[in-house]
Each structure stands twice: as structure tokens, then as C-alpha cells.
Amino acid sequence: MKLLLLPPRPAVPPPCYAPRRRTRRRASPSMASLSTHHYPLAERPLRYAVLGAGFAGLSVAWHLLRHSPEKLHLRIDIYDESGIGGGASGIAGGLLHPYSPKVKLLWRGAECWKECLKLLNIAERVVDKRNSNSQNVELEWNLDESIIRRRGILRPAMDAKHLGILTNNAQNCLPFCKIESIDKDAAEALVPNIKVPFNSVFHMPEAVNIHPLCYLQALFLACQDLVEEMSTSSFGGKELYMHKKSIDRLSDFEGEYDAVIVCLGAKADLLPELSGRLPLRTCRGVIAHLQLPDNVGETYPDHSPSILSDAWLAVQGPRDILVGSTWEWKSRNYSSGVSAEEASTALKQLLPKASAIYPKIKDWSFVGAKAGIRAMPPLTSFGSLPILGRIDDLVVGNHSCKYWFFGGLGARGLLYHGLLGKLVAQAVLFNDETLLPVELTSWKR
Ligand SMILES: Cc1cc2nc3c(=O)[nH]c(=O)nc-3n(C[C@H](O)[C@H](O)[C@H](O)COP(=O)(O)OP(=O)(O)OC[C@H]3O[C@@H](n4cnc5c(N)ncnc54)[C@H](O)[C@@H]3O)c2cc1C
């Protein structure tokens, strides 16, 4: 898809940004609150820099636009050295459900699930809209490919103890993301040739697996559409720019922006201001792409769900499957490319695990691999939760600009990015860190 990316620009936009003509109006309470904190000069647009165009960055950008008052003149600059989805988000397996591997409901799972589905709907609507009109000609991405690749995920129980834990946890499932316990026959009807070691499989019919890159690109288009829509109102006006550019240090933004939101994933730790100061560990994961050769007649049926076990199978199509993922802790290899040696090591780990639940995987051929780094947060009593908050004290300067951090999405970035992007955007707009859940800001203490 051809995104309308701006050409490379200097580190920060010129300080003197052309003001729009504005009519003085009595501010609504929410506007007044924003004005007090952020917006002393009526002629200057409020300027936010969002660093990173993965799940975190694009969710924040969307929610900043969506939740800012209509009358506010707002400019958002998104910076990413690799473009949209250039980090872990672009290569993720795309499995989405609100449960842990033991099907326990995750922290604020209901809200996270709902907010993520909202963003998915927004992205899907953009695709439908572009498909139905002539804007399609601008795009390189094949819009016939849907964002949601498969509905439903199966989680087999591997032994008696595992079955007990899963059964117990599944009782607290959400009514709008059910977990049904099914037997071997029912599982085989869903996925022919699935191996069910303990005659019990947990089926999440509403869970999905998506194509992360298509989703992110569509979400960016949705941001652009929202800007266009909001800019036709008689007040304010919204602007959104995407800069394909590497960020060297946060202090470069001082004086140019009202707020900078750092959403750089595992690479946030490479910035001099943040290096060694975030409680995050890196964990590289390799995903293998397998295809069914043309001479094999029996494909993976269209109605069959993806599978989640010691390895997962994220179904992309009847002859396309992603198998993941490896866990290499403390890796500093940030490349998404995978060498032949690394791919071979990954396959040795992944294929026996995949075969334990889907023996037919032996008929599939390896066609490629990709990798990404997860930014793993510390374990708390609520589980491994992302980390958020103001980080001004880590950046030297007079702090006319406010710095925020949104990261540590671990292995569940897709689930968390919707709700947390919304909360971060609201906290930024109101310059109020207390709008963020204390569980996610307590890392700073
Ligand atoms: C193998 C693997 C499989 C996964 N599968 C799933 C899954 O199925 N479901 C799920 O929910 N989660 C999954 N995850 C986790 C998920 O991918 C992450 O939680 C999520 O992508 C983190 O999003 P982010 O926006 O914080 O970071 P990222 O997606 O890494 O985004 C950060 C962005 O910042 C940019 N950037 C970094 N440094 C700089 C710099 N200095 N200057 C400019 N730009 C910079 C990068 O290019 C990148 O685009 C998986 C992760 C891996 C590694």
C-alpha cells in the first residue's frame, strides 16, 4: 500500500509553525482544562510527537485525534525509522483473545478486548470504504486480503493437571469471548487431523487472528480519514504527519512539542535518556511461515480455527500458516531478518511442538521466517503488565515539553494497545498522569 509519507525532515519541524486564523470562543470545561495546561498561545497548534508506529504508537495517535476537542487545533507528528509496523507489531502472530495461555482472564481483559475490537472495526471499515471507491488506485496493499484472517482459536489440554487448571480458569470467561470445552470428536470436526492428547479442547469461537501489518496500515489510514473529517469543521483543525526517521535522543524534541509520547517498543532502551532505566527485558521471537505444496490436496479448511499450544498455529489461509514462536531472552538482535542458521534452530524447536497437536504439519513446507523483539515488563501480582507514565525526570531540559512512555507490551501488545492507547491519549490531553491505572505507573517508584 502506498502511504502518503512525507519526505525525510529535519529532526524536528521548524519552530515557527504557520498559525491558523482562529476565532476566540468561550472554552467548554474540557477545553478550559486543556488550555490551562497546554495551550497558552491560541495561534499555535498544540503539537504532539508520537515516536513509533507500532500497535502502541498508532493507537495513541488515533485516540489523541479521537478524544481531542473538536475546536482544538492539533498537530501530530509520528516518527518511525522503518515506517508503519517496522517493529514487533508488524511481524506478530496476530493472535487476539483476552486470556493467558492457561485461559485465565487477563488484567482488565473485558475492557482491553472491547477496545481492541473497536479499533479492528475502525480499521476494517476503512478497508471496506477504500474497496468501494476510487481511492483504491492509490494503494499498493491488496485490500482484498482481509485484516481478520481466521475466527476462533483452539487450546488443547496437554495433561490431567493442565486440564484441571484450564477447566477452572475457563469458568470465568467473558460472555462476549466465550471459552467452550469440547471433546475430541468436536475438535476433529473443527480441525480435521488435530491431535487431542487428553480428550479435551478449549474453544474460543470469538477469538481471532489478524494480519498485523494490514491492520496497522488500515489504522493509519483511519487516522488520516479522521483528520480530514475533523478538519472540515469550522474551528480547530487537525494535522497528521508521518516521518520515516530515526530518533537519536529525546532532548531533540525539547521546545518544539508540547508532548512527546515514546512508543518505541524494545528499542526504547537504546535511547540515551532511557537506557538502563526501564524495567524491561528483551525477548526475541522467530515465527516460521509454512505453506502447503500444490501437490497436497487436503488443505486447512476455511472454517477451521487457529491453534494455541506450546507452539501456536496462526492460520493465514488454506495453504498458509504461521508457526510461532521462539523465546530468546536478553537478545540484542533487533533485526526482523532471520538467517538460515537461526531459522533452522527455530524450526527444530517449533515443529515438534506444532506436530504434537497437528501432526499433519509434516506435509507443510518452510518458506520463510521473520523475527521481532518483545519488550517484556516485570511480573506483578496482576500479571505482566505494560508500563506507562510521565518520564520528564529522565530527560534533561526545561520541560516545556512533557515526555510520556507507553511500552512493555510484552507478548500481548495487540490485546493491550487499544485500551492503553486510549488512556495514554487522555492522560496526555489533560496532562494528568493520574488518569493512568496505578498498576501501570507504579514501576516508577
Ligand atoms: C515473534 C512475536 C510474536 C508475537 N505475537 C503476538 C501475538 O500473536 N499477539 C499479540 O498480541 N502480541 C504478539 N506479540 C507481541 C507484540 O508484537 C508486541 O507486544 C507489540 O508489537 C509491541 O508494540 P509496540 O508498538 O510497543 O512496539 P513495536 O511494534 O516494536 O513498535 C515500535 C516502533 O518504533 C520504531 N522505532 C524503534 N526505535 C526507533 C528509533 N530510535 N527511531 C525511530 N523509530 C524507532 C520501530 O521501527 C517500531 O516500528 C508478538 C511478538 C513477537 C516478537
The ligand as an SDF file (V2000), in Angstrom:
LIG
                    3D

 53 58  0  0  0  0  0  0  0  0999 V2000
    7.5060  -13.3030   17.4590 C   0  0  0  0  0  0  0  0  0  0  0  0
    6.4430  -12.4680   18.1180 C   0  0  0  0  0  0  0  0  0  0  0  0
    5.1100  -12.8570   18.0340 C   0  0  0  0  0  0  0  0  0  0  0  0
    4.1190  -12.0830   18.6450 C   0  0  0  0  0  0  0  0  0  0  0  0
    2.8150  -12.4800   18.5300 N   0  0  0  0  0  0  0  0  0  0  0  0
    1.8510  -11.7430   19.1380 C   0  0  0  0  0  0  0  0  0  0  0  0
    0.5030  -12.1100   19.0130 C   0  0  0  0  0  0  0  0  0  0  0  0
    0.1460  -13.0770   18.3460 O   0  0  0  0  0  0  0  0  0  0  0  0
   -0.4310  -11.3580   19.6590 N   0  0  0  0  0  0  0  0  0  0  0  0
   -0.0790  -10.2570   20.4040 C   0  0  0  0  0  0  0  0  0  0  0  0
   -0.9430   -9.6260   20.9870 O   0  0  0  0  0  0  0  0  0  0  0  0
    1.2110   -9.8830   20.5160 N   0  0  0  0  0  0  0  0  0  0  0  0
    2.1740  -10.5880   19.9000 C   0  0  0  0  0  0  0  0  0  0  0  0
    3.4790  -10.2180   20.0240 N   0  0  0  0  0  0  0  0  0  0  0  0
    3.8080   -9.0620   20.8570 C   0  0  0  0  0  0  0  0  0  0  0  0
    3.5870   -7.7710   20.0860 C   0  0  0  0  0  0  0  0  0  0  0  0
    4.1760   -7.8680   18.8310 O   0  0  0  0  0  0  0  0  0  0  0  0
    4.1870   -6.5940   20.8790 C   0  0  0  0  0  0  0  0  0  0  0  0
    3.6510   -6.5700   22.1680 O   0  0  0  0  0  0  0  0  0  0  0  0
    3.8720   -5.2740   20.2000 C   0  0  0  0  0  0  0  0  0  0  0  0
    4.1840   -5.3340   18.8520 O   0  0  0  0  0  0  0  0  0  0  0  0
    4.5980   -4.1070   20.8380 C   0  0  0  0  0  0  0  0  0  0  0  0
    4.1520   -2.9550   20.1740 O   0  0  0  0  0  0  0  0  0  0  0  0
    4.9230   -1.5720   20.3130 P   0  0  0  0  0  0  0  0  0  0  0  0
    4.1760   -0.5870   19.4940 O   0  0  0  0  0  0  0  0  0  0  0  0
    5.1430   -1.2870   21.7510 O   0  0  0  0  0  0  0  0  0  0  0  0
    6.3760   -1.8420   19.7010 O   0  0  0  0  0  0  0  0  0  0  0  0
    6.8460   -2.0330   18.1870 P   0  0  0  0  0  0  0  0  0  0  0  0
    5.8350   -2.7090   17.3740 O   0  0  0  0  0  0  0  0  0  0  0  0
    8.2000   -2.6540   18.2450 O   0  0  0  0  0  0  0  0  0  0  0  0
    6.9220   -0.5590   17.6330 O   0  0  0  0  0  0  0  0  0  0  0  0
    7.9900    0.3100   17.9000 C   0  0  0  0  0  0  0  0  0  0  0  0
    8.2840    1.0980   16.6440 C   0  0  0  0  0  0  0  0  0  0  0  0
    9.2870    2.0750   16.9500 O   0  0  0  0  0  0  0  0  0  0  0  0
   10.2020    2.1500   15.8800 C   0  0  0  0  0  0  0  0  0  0  0  0
   11.4820    2.5860   16.4410 N   0  0  0  0  0  0  0  0  0  0  0  0
   12.2020    1.9710   17.4120 C   0  0  0  0  0  0  0  0  0  0  0  0
   13.2970    2.7190   17.7180 N   0  0  0  0  0  0  0  0  0  0  0  0
   13.2500    3.8160   16.9260 C   0  0  0  0  0  0  0  0  0  0  0  0
   14.0720    4.9750   16.7990 C   0  0  0  0  0  0  0  0  0  0  0  0
   15.1750    5.1520   17.5340 N   0  0  0  0  0  0  0  0  0  0  0  0
   13.7210    5.9200   15.9080 N   0  0  0  0  0  0  0  0  0  0  0  0
   12.5910    5.7820   15.1550 C   0  0  0  0  0  0  0  0  0  0  0  0
   11.7880    4.7010   15.2410 N   0  0  0  0  0  0  0  0  0  0  0  0
   12.1040    3.7310   16.1100 C   0  0  0  0  0  0  0  0  0  0  0  0
   10.2530    0.7530   15.2900 C   0  0  0  0  0  0  0  0  0  0  0  0
   10.6100    0.8110   13.9220 O   0  0  0  0  0  0  0  0  0  0  0  0
    8.8290    0.2490   15.5190 C   0  0  0  0  0  0  0  0  0  0  0  0
    8.0140    0.4080   14.3670 O   0  0  0  0  0  0  0  0  0  0  0  0
    4.4850  -10.9430   19.3890 C   0  0  0  0  0  0  0  0  0  0  0  0
    5.8180  -10.5340   19.4520 C   0  0  0  0  0  0  0  0  0  0  0  0
    6.7980  -11.2810   18.8050 C   0  0  0  0  0  0  0  0  0  0  0  0
    8.2130  -10.8340   18.8730 C   0  0  0  0  0  0  0  0  0  0  0  0
  1  2  1  0
  2  3  1  0
  2 52  2  0
  3  4  2  0
  4  5  1  0
  4 50  1  0
  5  6  2  0
  6  7  1  0
  6 13  1  0
  7  8  2  0
  7  9  1  0
  9 10  1  0
 10 11  2  0
 10 12  1  0
 12 13  2  0
 13 14  1  0
 14 15  1  0
 14 50  1  0
 15 16  1  0
 16 17  1  0
 16 18  1  0
 18 19  1  0
 18 20  1  0
 20 21  1  0
 20 22  1  0
 22 23  1  0
 23 24  1  0
 24 25  2  0
 24 26  1  0
 24 27  1  0
 27 28  1  0
 28 29  2  0
 28 30  1  0
 28 31  1  0
 31 32  1  0
 32 33  1  0
 33 34  1  0
 33 48  1  0
 34 35  1  0
 35 36  1  0
 35 46  1  0
 36 37  1  0
 36 45  1  0
 37 38  2  0
 38 39  1  0
 39 40  1  0
 39 45  2  0
 40 41  1  0
 40 42  2  0
 42 43  1  0
 43 44  2  0
 44 45  1  0
 46 47  1  0
 46 48  1  0
 48 49  1  0
 50 51  2  0
 51 52  1  0
 52 53  1  0
M  END
$$$$
